[in-house]
Amino acid sequence: MGRVSKKNINQKFQLELEEQFSFLIQSLTSKIETLSFLNEFLTIEEKIMLGKRLVLYMMLYKNFTSSQIHAALAMSYETIRWYKEVFKNKSEVFKHTIERLIKREKIEEF
């Protein structure tokens, strides 16, 4: 699980961090470069957490039940309930991105 300091940081600094991270991700030019960077940058726990969150959003988009999500991802029902609420308030851009990932998944099945 990711560890975040409870100490608040300046909002301007937070925005600068987000901008730098966004720039970094956009600057990666190939799949190999991206995978290499992420493998070195993220811890094992962060990779698992982010992967499970991504699959969770895909399952929520496809209207899986809480029981199905619980069985597949070993998440608590409370966590699933919380993310269902969060997902409802996500932007259409976010949901469209999840939809693109689902379409890619279906294409790769062939």
CNS distance restraints for C-alpha pairs under 8 A (distance, minus, plus):
assign (resid   1 and name CA) (resid  45 and name CA) 5.25 0.50 0.50
assign (resid   1 and name CA) (resid  46 and name CA) 6.21 0.50 0.50
assign (resid   1 and name CA) (resid  49 and name CA) 6.57 0.50 0.50
assign (resid   2 and name CA) (resid  45 and name CA) 6.77 0.50 0.50
assign (resid   2 and name CA) (resid  46 and name CA) 5.81 0.50 0.50
assign (resid   2 and name CA) (resid  49 and name CA) 7.84 0.50 0.50
assign (resid   9 and name CA) (resid  13 and name CA) 6.90 0.50 0.50
assign (resid   9 and name CA) (resid  14 and name CA) 6.70 0.50 0.50
assign (resid  10 and name CA) (resid  14 and name CA) 6.24 0.50 0.50
assign (resid  11 and name CA) (resid  15 and name CA) 6.20 0.50 0.50
assign (resid  12 and name CA) (resid  16 and name CA) 6.27 0.50 0.50
assign (resid  13 and name CA) (resid  17 and name CA) 6.20 0.50 0.50
assign (resid  14 and name CA) (resid  18 and name CA) 6.30 0.50 0.50
assign (resid  15 and name CA) (resid  19 and name CA) 6.14 0.50 0.50
assign (resid  16 and name CA) (resid  20 and name CA) 6.13 0.50 0.50
assign (resid  17 and name CA) (resid  21 and name CA) 6.14 0.50 0.50
assign (resid  18 and name CA) (resid  22 and name CA) 6.03 0.50 0.50
assign (resid  19 and name CA) (resid  23 and name CA) 6.11 0.50 0.50
assign (resid  20 and name CA) (resid  24 and name CA) 6.13 0.50 0.50
assign (resid  21 and name CA) (resid  25 and name CA) 6.22 0.50 0.50
assign (resid  22 and name CA) (resid  26 and name CA) 6.17 0.50 0.50
assign (resid  23 and name CA) (resid  27 and name CA) 6.07 0.50 0.50
assign (resid  24 and name CA) (resid  28 and name CA) 6.72 0.50 0.50
assign (resid  25 and name CA) (resid  34 and name CA) 7.79 0.50 0.50
assign (resid  28 and name CA) (resid  33 and name CA) 6.18 0.50 0.50
assign (resid  28 and name CA) (resid  34 and name CA) 5.68 0.50 0.50
assign (resid  29 and name CA) (resid  33 and name CA) 6.62 0.50 0.50
assign (resid  29 and name CA) (resid  34 and name CA) 7.31 0.50 0.50
assign (resid  30 and name CA) (resid  34 and name CA) 6.11 0.50 0.50
assign (resid  31 and name CA) (resid  35 and name CA) 6.04 0.50 0.50
assign (resid  32 and name CA) (resid  36 and name CA) 5.96 0.50 0.50
assign (resid  33 and name CA) (resid  37 and name CA) 6.10 0.50 0.50
assign (resid  34 and name CA) (resid  38 and name CA) 6.12 0.50 0.50
assign (resid  35 and name CA) (resid  39 and name CA) 5.94 0.50 0.50
assign (resid  36 and name CA) (resid  40 and name CA) 6.37 0.50 0.50
assign (resid  37 and name CA) (resid  41 and name CA) 5.88 0.50 0.50
assign (resid  38 and name CA) (resid  42 and name CA) 5.65 0.50 0.50
assign (resid  39 and name CA) (resid  43 and name CA) 7.67 0.50 0.50
assign (resid  42 and name CA) (resid  46 and name CA) 5.80 0.50 0.50
assign (resid  42 and name CA) (resid  47 and name CA) 6.20 0.50 0.50
assign (resid  43 and name CA) (resid  47 and name CA) 6.28 0.50 0.50
assign (resid  44 and name CA) (resid  48 and name CA) 6.29 0.50 0.50
assign (resid  45 and name CA) (resid  49 and name CA) 6.04 0.50 0.50
assign (resid  46 and name CA) (resid  50 and name CA) 5.95 0.50 0.50
assign (resid  47 and name CA) (resid  51 and name CA) 5.88 0.50 0.50
assign (resid  48 and name CA) (resid  52 and name CA) 6.00 0.50 0.50
assign (resid  49 and name CA) (resid  53 and name CA) 6.14 0.50 0.50
assign (resid  50 and name CA) (resid  54 and name CA) 6.14 0.50 0.50
assign (resid  51 and name CA) (resid  55 and name CA) 6.27 0.50 0.50
assign (resid  52 and name CA) (resid  56 and name CA) 5.92 0.50 0.50
assign (resid  52 and name CA) (resid  73 and name CA) 6.70 0.50 0.50
assign (resid  53 and name CA) (resid  57 and name CA) 6.24 0.50 0.50
assign (resid  54 and name CA) (resid  58 and name CA) 6.32 0.50 0.50
assign (resid  55 and name CA) (resid  59 and name CA) 6.09 0.50 0.50
assign (resid  56 and name CA) (resid  60 and name CA) 6.10 0.50 0.50
assign (resid  56 and name CA) (resid  69 and name CA) 7.05 0.50 0.50
assign (resid  56 and name CA) (resid  73 and name CA) 7.71 0.50 0.50
assign (resid  57 and name CA) (resid  61 and name CA) 6.03 0.50 0.50
assign (resid  57 and name CA) (resid  87 and name CA) 7.24 0.50 0.50
assign (resid  57 and name CA) (resid  98 and name CA) 7.20 0.50 0.50
assign (resid  58 and name CA) (resid  62 and name CA) 6.27 0.50 0.50
assign (resid  58 and name CA) (resid  98 and name CA) 6.14 0.50 0.50
assign (resid  58 and name CA) (resid  99 and name CA) 7.62 0.50 0.50
assign (resid  58 and name CA) (resid 102 and name CA) 6.82 0.50 0.50
assign (resid  59 and name CA) (resid  63 and name CA) 6.19 0.50 0.50
assign (resid  59 and name CA) (resid  64 and name CA) 5.34 0.50 0.50
assign (resid  59 and name CA) (resid  69 and name CA) 7.03 0.50 0.50
assign (resid  60 and name CA) (resid  64 and name CA) 5.75 0.50 0.50
assign (resid  60 and name CA) (resid  65 and name CA) 7.93 0.50 0.50
assign (resid  60 and name CA) (resid  84 and name CA) 6.94 0.50 0.50
assign (resid  60 and name CA) (resid  87 and name CA) 7.65 0.50 0.50
assign (resid  61 and name CA) (resid  95 and name CA) 7.59 0.50 0.50
assign (resid  61 and name CA) (resid  98 and name CA) 7.53 0.50 0.50
assign (resid  61 and name CA) (resid  99 and name CA) 7.55 0.50 0.50
assign (resid  64 and name CA) (resid  68 and name CA) 6.15 0.50 0.50
assign (resid  64 and name CA) (resid  69 and name CA) 6.59 0.50 0.50
assign (resid  65 and name CA) (resid  69 and name CA) 6.31 0.50 0.50
assign (resid  66 and name CA) (resid  70 and name CA) 5.95 0.50 0.50
assign (resid  66 and name CA) (resid  77 and name CA) 6.71 0.50 0.50
assign (resid  66 and name CA) (resid  80 and name CA) 6.52 0.50 0.50
assign (resid  66 and name CA) (resid  81 and name CA) 7.65 0.50 0.50
assign (resid  67 and name CA) (resid  71 and name CA) 6.11 0.50 0.50
assign (resid  67 and name CA) (resid  77 and name CA) 7.92 0.50 0.50
assign (resid  68 and name CA) (resid  72 and name CA) 6.15 0.50 0.50
assign (resid  69 and name CA) (resid  73 and name CA) 5.82 0.50 0.50
assign (resid  69 and name CA) (resid  74 and name CA) 7.52 0.50 0.50
assign (resid  69 and name CA) (resid  75 and name CA) 7.32 0.50 0.50
assign (resid  69 and name CA) (resid  80 and name CA) 7.59 0.50 0.50
assign (resid  70 and name CA) (resid  74 and name CA) 4.96 0.50 0.50
assign (resid  70 and name CA) (resid  75 and name CA) 5.08 0.50 0.50
assign (resid  70 and name CA) (resid  76 and name CA) 6.42 0.50 0.50
assign (resid  70 and name CA) (resid  77 and name CA) 6.69 0.50 0.50
assign (resid  70 and name CA) (resid  80 and name CA) 7.63 0.50 0.50
assign (resid  71 and name CA) (resid  75 and name CA) 7.85 0.50 0.50
assign (resid  75 and name CA) (resid  79 and name CA) 6.46 0.50 0.50
assign (resid  75 and name CA) (resid  80 and name CA) 6.72 0.50 0.50
assign (resid  76 and name CA) (resid  80 and name CA) 6.36 0.50 0.50
assign (resid  77 and name CA) (resid  81 and name CA) 6.01 0.50 0.50
assign (resid  78 and name CA) (resid  82 and name CA) 6.13 0.50 0.50
assign (resid  79 and name CA) (resid  83 and name CA) 6.21 0.50 0.50
assign (resid  80 and name CA) (resid  84 and name CA) 6.11 0.50 0.50
assign (resid  81 and name CA) (resid  85 and name CA) 6.58 0.50 0.50
assign (resid  82 and name CA) (resid  86 and name CA) 6.35 0.50 0.50
assign (resid  83 and name CA) (resid  87 and name CA) 5.86 0.50 0.50
assign (resid  84 and name CA) (resid  88 and name CA) 6.35 0.50 0.50
assign (resid  85 and name CA) (resid  89 and name CA) 6.94 0.50 0.50
assign (resid  86 and name CA) (resid  90 and name CA) 6.66 0.50 0.50
assign (resid  90 and name CA) (resid  94 and name CA) 6.23 0.50 0.50
assign (resid  90 and name CA) (resid  95 and name CA) 6.85 0.50 0.50
assign (resid  91 and name CA) (resid  95 and name CA) 6.40 0.50 0.50
assign (resid  92 and name CA) (resid  96 and name CA) 5.87 0.50 0.50
assign (resid  93 and name CA) (resid  97 and name CA) 6.24 0.50 0.50
assign (resid  94 and name CA) (resid  98 and name CA) 6.46 0.50 0.50
assign (resid  95 and name CA) (resid  99 and name CA) 6.13 0.50 0.50
assign (resid  96 and name CA) (resid 100 and name CA) 6.20 0.50 0.50
assign (resid  97 and name CA) (resid 101 and name CA) 6.43 0.50 0.50
assign (resid  98 and name CA) (resid 102 and name CA) 6.33 0.50 0.50
assign (resid  99 and name CA) (resid 103 and name CA) 6.22 0.50 0.50
assign (resid 100 and name CA) (resid 104 and name CA) 6.20 0.50 0.50
assign (resid 101 and name CA) (resid 105 and name CA) 6.22 0.50 0.50
assign (resid 102 and name CA) (resid 106 and name CA) 6.37 0.50 0.50
assign (resid 103 and name CA) (resid 107 and name CA) 6.31 0.50 0.50
assign (resid 104 and name CA) (resid 108 and name CA) 6.24 0.50 0.50
assign (resid 105 and name CA) (resid 109 and name CA) 6.46 0.50 0.50
assign (resid 106 and name CA) (resid 110 and name CA) 7.26 0.50 0.50
